[in-house]
Amino acid sequence: MATIAVLGTLDTKGAEHQFVADCISRNGHQALLVDVGTGAAPTVNPHISRETVAEMGGVNLGAIQADRGKAVELMSKAAPRVLKKLLEQKRIHGVISLGGGGGTAIGTAAMRALPLGFPKIMVSTLASGNTAQYVGFKDIVMMPSIVDVAGLNRISKPLLSRAAGAICGMVEAALEDNPEEDRPIIFASMFGNTTIGVERAKQILEEAGYEVIVFHATGTGGQTMEALIETGVASGVLDFTTTEWADEVVGGVLSAGPKRLEAAALSGTPAIITPGCLDMVNFFAKETVPPKFSERNLYVHNPQVTLMRTTPEEAETIGRAIAAKVNLSKGPVTFILPTQGVSAISSPGFVFHDPAADSALFNALRQSLRKDIPVVEVDTTINDPAFAEICAKTLLENIATLERTRGYPAATPKMA
């Protein structure tokens, strides 16, 4: 039997949360009602009161109840602390919440504090729109409420019953952690135009005993990878595809923001970095490309994606921006350059082949990187097997270097 937190504003949506709690009980699990309401008294009896939630979050609930916006904001900060505490105490195995605007803000804030893999469902009136601000980089399941969460009726009751069944199923399907079977993790970044190289490097790293988790360098992918690196779970980073910096500098649609590349650097996580796909800026369908770029070298990758070749001036700016981030590195890091092409379509004979732009990028990196950061130049294209092998072996060396400095034996990890 598992315990599932049913978290919500029990002043306005008490009956709905109680209904879900009852459904969970009928499915053979326990429900733990957590009140995060900020208005009138709760209409059902919670197991954890709003006062307890506020106290654990360091909030004086009475002082803010008159200002609903402020109350929601502060409860959004308190609720995550409560769920994290409950998880640390092994008192909960999943969480479900129902809400409109305020309830969704509080519920998803609490869920974002929980680790990946922990079952989380948010039944929300906002689930059919842009949910990025609610989900963030976590595996929150957003389920549309269809109607407002304002009563139990012929539409809401079957929907909430199935939501309860879903969270129970997620809890039952959760795999038990088995540390003896876990392999150390390496995070890698990949794009369609670096797939061949990443797959070869991944094979070598997996043969060395690592689990390689690949992120698609589409902005959100890079942000997610950065967020997970910050948690300290990665033994190393194969940052093979730094293309998101081209979009950040030039104004494409797949930027990962100005903090991309900071997580590994500041955490001291061993890394290798390559200029993968820095020849291209991403836009959606060709008609969406800004008019100021209409005369540029454009390549229609597919009907939904148009790529634009970076110029030497842009490449130089990108190189300096990346170097500034890599220069923050506290751990072993190596920059590896494929001098014959940084993507599948920038190699000799292909549409984005531009030696002047590549030269500007490479020179900016050479000149701007800290002198103690090794720069390895390989006379191949980025997808050449020889380049991938150098990247993988160099990353393994960097990981071993960090292990030696910490006093650990520099041994290859045991295969799972």
Summary of the structure (lengths in Angstrom):
residues: 416
radius of gyration: 24.8
end to end distance: 30.0
largest distance: 71.4
contacts: 1471
relative contact order: 0.09
helix: 43%
strand: 18%
